[in-house]
């Protein structure tokens, strides 16, 4: 086999996600009353980017064969924190942004420490830490409110040179600064290897623990970027349990759509980003087709159900029935 | 060295103590500790009325946690609890609107809807081999969507039938609320199934290693399907009882039961990766969670503080006994 074939089979999930998104987005813009204009793209980008950050955060954890059910709560916590401290002079705002990112990374690091060094299962751990993070968010903002540096918010949710949505530029920046160095580092490879087979990775002397710990920490950091953006869109902080749970749920859906295996060791954050954008576009499709908004949850649920059932196609290729059981 | 010390100590204990799981003992010890701490705050925490009231509140969670336990024993998880609960409640109330015939079939119909959700979960997990976490999330989303369409996004106007109210609030035997009896019956049934039937042994077998269970000739896929169906039905039953308690169904009535149900099962020593756990532990977990919530709300702890303490208690207790073996 040639090199490009290996590359193709490794990137299969990601490329499928890109294709799904492209098809959805073409249908969406073709039927949108305003058509393919900078405004439509900007609105779509702003809605999608938020979920894309959360999905990226989820991917980093899922790669290690874990799951982060607290990712929506980290988003809420950083959102509530940002509505207090990301304000004032440019210097104060910058310090605020750094503090919010550090708090997000700390949340992820706590998850990682409990899972790796405390040896608890990721599902229960992140359910419990999620409750704690939500509690802290509620302490910070018992009622929706607060404010944010509006110059920065408008700059990051507006357009660059009048055409490119700056939220997309930020997303690309995070990919370049966090994801690419991570996935090419020894620790990133160790996280992939640990997700694929922890025993084999251990036997090969890979730094599994540090790799997994880094994944959880970076996951928290990226969720905090999402929290910052949520604040920039809404100008307020709001600790709403339902919205936190929805982001967690959608992040898992986006990860699956993006071709990342929930069993770990397979997939990329790029795929998850396109999975997130595709998932958002599917939700918006209903509006351009003038459906009653009441059908939206059912429609999204059915799409999700169909999307996850597509994983079953692989069963057709199974020759030995024992491969059913992982 | 400490390991041999514990072994020697347990050997000296009477046999019935030795058979108990460490997790169950710790969970019951925590219940006693909570009651003592509560009684320091107010003596009414030890009154029979308060304890019976707590048992009644715990019964709703107990019924739901029973189904969750069955699924967790398989090494799977059921995240469709919130809308299985709401669907059961709403459909039972909806059937009640169709006159006497509807009222008579309200409870079976509600449970049947829950079973249907469970069957979809089971088909996806057992036959399509989709990870249970994402499969049950998806059915939860579909159930939610269907209910939103059905109710138009508002709380439904139908109210619970007399039978539902009687089951949830009445007491057939004086002094013992009906829900407690229902939980006792459901629990007794589960204990019987888990310890005395081949189905129960299959559940533990699959939870330990599905591949080995399959090679032993167990139809593992059918067992998983049945387990999910039962879990869905029990969630719906919990919803029906809740609807009877509040005399109507509400949109988000099930949301408050997912995490407590998982927490109760896991705090009771059932391994989240499956194959290990006893129903006694789940009882302890359910009572522990209910008491914790009740005492925190009696102390007028704000919601934020309750969430934080709740999360911390789960983590600390699991760090005490829920740790997995090291990889080496």
Interface residues (C-beta under 8 A of the other chain):
Chain A: X67 X114 X118 X119 X120 X121 X123 X124 X125 X127 X128 X129 X130 X131 X132 X134 X135 X136 X138 X139 X142 X198 X199 X202 X241 X242 X245 X249 X252 X253 X256 X262 X263 X294 X295 X296 X297 X298 X299 X300 X301 X302 X304 X305 X308 X309 X311 X312 X315 X321 X322 X324 X325
Chain B: X77 X124 X128 X129 X130 X131 X133 X134 X135 X137 X138 X139 X140 X141 X142 X143 X144 X145 X146 X148 X149 X152 X153 X210 X211 X214 X215 X220 X252 X255 X259 X262 X263 X266 X272 X273 X302 X303 X304 X305 X306 X307 X308 X309 X310 X311 X312 X314 X315 X318 X319 X322 X323 X324 X325 X326 X327 X328
